[in-house]
Amino acid sequence: MSSGEKKETDAVAMSKEYFDRAYRYQMEGKLKHAARCYLRSIELHPTPEAHTFLGWTYSFTGRYDEAIAECKKAIEVDPAFGNPYNDIGAYLVETAKYEEAVPWLTKAVAAERYEPRHYPHFNLGRVYEIQGKWADAMAEYQKAIELFPEYSLAIEALDRLKARLN
């Protein structure tokens, strides 16, 4: 291994360590520490995960514009990674920008690399419910439940809409 390859391998390993530390801080509610560690991780080796999780950290304190900016950076690093699309959509929902949220959530549903696929369906359901598009909302909640049968928020939302329509 050349010295350049070793430096790159070391940077990737250190980046992962900072990411892991940041995540622990985030779960402990130590958001300033988490943000610093995510930023250090990104400096060493940018990943879509680090940008997305930094955005998530910002969102916990209502810094939605910064959170969205980090998610857009994540997409630049890896457009196939679905989490930042969903997160942008969710942040737009939180700021009552429902129409703007739909294309981002739709991209999350279609993303190649995205594991918790029930989230964008649930978030689309939230948007459609707010807009009074109840059939569309129910369809999205149902898709979320099909992907994750124990997803209580989607089950409750679907039940609520069914009751409303009866």
Contacts in CASP RR format, 6 or more apart in sequence:
PFRMAT RR
TARGET T0000
AUTHOR 0000-0000-0000
METHOD contacts of the structure
MODEL  1
MSSGEKKETDAVAMSKEYFDRAYRYQMEGKLKHAARCYLRSIELHPTPEA
HTFLGWTYSFTGRYDEAIAECKKAIEVDPAFGNPYNDIGAYLVETAKYEE
AVPWLTKAVAAERYEPRHYPHFNLGRVYEIQGKWADAMAEYQKAIELFPE
YSLAIEALDRLKARLN
1 9 0 8 1.000
11 44 0 8 1.000
11 45 0 8 1.000
12 44 0 8 1.000
12 45 0 8 1.000
14 44 0 8 1.000
14 45 0 8 1.000
15 40 0 8 1.000
15 41 0 8 1.000
15 42 0 8 1.000
15 44 0 8 1.000
15 45 0 8 1.000
15 47 0 8 1.000
15 50 0 8 1.000
16 41 0 8 1.000
16 45 0 8 1.000
18 37 0 8 1.000
18 38 0 8 1.000
18 40 0 8 1.000
18 41 0 8 1.000
18 44 0 8 1.000
19 37 0 8 1.000
19 38 0 8 1.000
19 41 0 8 1.000
19 47 0 8 1.000
19 49 0 8 1.000
19 50 0 8 1.000
19 53 0 8 1.000
21 37 0 8 1.000
22 33 0 8 1.000
22 34 0 8 1.000
22 35 0 8 1.000
22 36 0 8 1.000
22 37 0 8 1.000
22 38 0 8 1.000
22 41 0 8 1.000
22 50 0 8 1.000
22 53 0 8 1.000
22 54 0 8 1.000
22 57 0 8 1.000
23 34 0 8 1.000
23 53 0 8 1.000
25 31 0 8 1.000
25 33 0 8 1.000
25 34 0 8 1.000
25 37 0 8 1.000
26 34 0 8 1.000
26 53 0 8 1.000
26 56 0 8 1.000
26 57 0 8 1.000
26 60 0 8 1.000
29 60 0 8 1.000
31 57 0 8 1.000
31 60 0 8 1.000
31 61 0 8 1.000
34 57 0 8 1.000
35 54 0 8 1.000
35 57 0 8 1.000
35 58 0 8 1.000
38 50 0 8 1.000
38 53 0 8 1.000
38 54 0 8 1.000
38 57 0 8 1.000
39 54 0 8 1.000
41 47 0 8 1.000
41 50 0 8 1.000
42 50 0 8 1.000
42 51 0 8 1.000
42 54 0 8 1.000
46 73 0 8 1.000
46 77 0 8 1.000
47 77 0 8 1.000
47 78 0 8 1.000
48 74 0 8 1.000
48 75 0 8 1.000
48 77 0 8 1.000
48 78 0 8 1.000
48 81 0 8 1.000
48 83 0 8 1.000
48 84 0 8 1.000
49 74 0 8 1.000
49 81 0 8 1.000
49 83 0 8 1.000
50 74 0 8 1.000
51 70 0 8 1.000
51 71 0 8 1.000
51 73 0 8 1.000
51 74 0 8 1.000
51 77 0 8 1.000
51 84 0 8 1.000
52 70 0 8 1.000
52 71 0 8 1.000
52 74 0 8 1.000
52 81 0 8 1.000
52 83 0 8 1.000
52 84 0 8 1.000
52 87 0 8 1.000
54 70 0 8 1.000
55 66 0 8 1.000
55 67 0 8 1.000
55 68 0 8 1.000
55 70 0 8 1.000
55 71 0 8 1.000
55 87 0 8 1.000
56 67 0 8 1.000
56 87 0 8 1.000
58 64 0 8 1.000
58 66 0 8 1.000
58 67 0 8 1.000
58 70 0 8 1.000
59 67 0 8 1.000
59 87 0 8 1.000
59 91 0 8 1.000
59 94 0 8 1.000
64 91 0 8 1.000
64 94 0 8 1.000
64 95 0 8 1.000
67 87 0 8 1.000
67 91 0 8 1.000
68 88 0 8 1.000
68 91 0 8 1.000
68 92 0 8 1.000
70 84 0 8 1.000
71 84 0 8 1.000
71 85 0 8 1.000
71 87 0 8 1.000
71 88 0 8 1.000
71 91 0 8 1.000
72 84 0 8 1.000
72 88 0 8 1.000
74 81 0 8 1.000
74 83 0 8 1.000
74 84 0 8 1.000
75 81 0 8 1.000
75 84 0 8 1.000
75 85 0 8 1.000
78 113 0 8 1.000
80 111 0 8 1.000
80 112 0 8 1.000
80 113 0 8 1.000
81 111 0 8 1.000
81 113 0 8 1.000
81 114 0 8 1.000
82 107 0 8 1.000
82 108 0 8 1.000
82 111 0 8 1.000
82 112 0 8 1.000
82 113 0 8 1.000
82 114 0 8 1.000
83 108 0 8 1.000
83 114 0 8 1.000
85 104 0 8 1.000
85 105 0 8 1.000
85 107 0 8 1.000
85 108 0 8 1.000
85 111 0 8 1.000
85 114 0 8 1.000
85 120 0 8 1.000
86 104 0 8 1.000
86 105 0 8 1.000
86 108 0 8 1.000
86 114 0 8 1.000
86 119 0 8 1.000
86 120 0 8 1.000
86 123 0 8 1.000
88 101 0 8 1.000
88 104 0 8 1.000
89 100 0 8 1.000
89 101 0 8 1.000
89 104 0 8 1.000
89 105 0 8 1.000
89 108 0 8 1.000
89 120 0 8 1.000
89 123 0 8 1.000
90 101 0 8 1.000
90 119 0 8 1.000
90 123 0 8 1.000
92 98 0 8 1.000
92 100 0 8 1.000
92 101 0 8 1.000
92 104 0 8 1.000
93 101 0 8 1.000
93 123 0 8 1.000
93 126 0 8 1.000
93 127 0 8 1.000
98 127 0 8 1.000
98 130 0 8 1.000
98 131 0 8 1.000
101 123 0 8 1.000
101 127 0 8 1.000
102 124 0 8 1.000
102 127 0 8 1.000
105 120 0 8 1.000
105 123 0 8 1.000
105 124 0 8 1.000
105 127 0 8 1.000
106 120 0 8 1.000
106 124 0 8 1.000
108 114 0 8 1.000
108 117 0 8 1.000
108 119 0 8 1.000
108 120 0 8 1.000
109 117 0 8 1.000
109 120 0 8 1.000
109 121 0 8 1.000
109 124 0 8 1.000
114 120 0 8 1.000
116 148 0 8 1.000
117 147 0 8 1.000
118 143 0 8 1.000
118 144 0 8 1.000
118 145 0 8 1.000
118 147 0 8 1.000
118 148 0 8 1.000
118 151 0 8 1.000
118 154 0 8 1.000
119 144 0 8 1.000
121 140 0 8 1.000
121 141 0 8 1.000
121 143 0 8 1.000
121 144 0 8 1.000
121 147 0 8 1.000
121 154 0 8 1.000
122 140 0 8 1.000
122 141 0 8 1.000
122 144 0 8 1.000
122 151 0 8 1.000
122 153 0 8 1.000
122 154 0 8 1.000
122 157 0 8 1.000
124 136 0 8 1.000
124 137 0 8 1.000
124 140 0 8 1.000
125 136 0 8 1.000
125 137 0 8 1.000
125 140 0 8 1.000
125 141 0 8 1.000
125 144 0 8 1.000
125 157 0 8 1.000
126 137 0 8 1.000
126 157 0 8 1.000
127 137 0 8 1.000
128 134 0 8 1.000
128 136 0 8 1.000
128 137 0 8 1.000
128 140 0 8 1.000
129 137 0 8 1.000
129 157 0 8 1.000
129 161 0 8 1.000
134 161 0 8 1.000
134 164 0 8 1.000
134 165 0 8 1.000
137 157 0 8 1.000
137 161 0 8 1.000
138 158 0 8 1.000
138 161 0 8 1.000
138 162 0 8 1.000
141 154 0 8 1.000
141 155 0 8 1.000
141 157 0 8 1.000
141 158 0 8 1.000
141 161 0 8 1.000
142 158 0 8 1.000
144 151 0 8 1.000
144 154 0 8 1.000
145 151 0 8 1.000
145 154 0 8 1.000
145 155 0 8 1.000
145 158 0 8 1.000
148 154 0 8 1.000
END
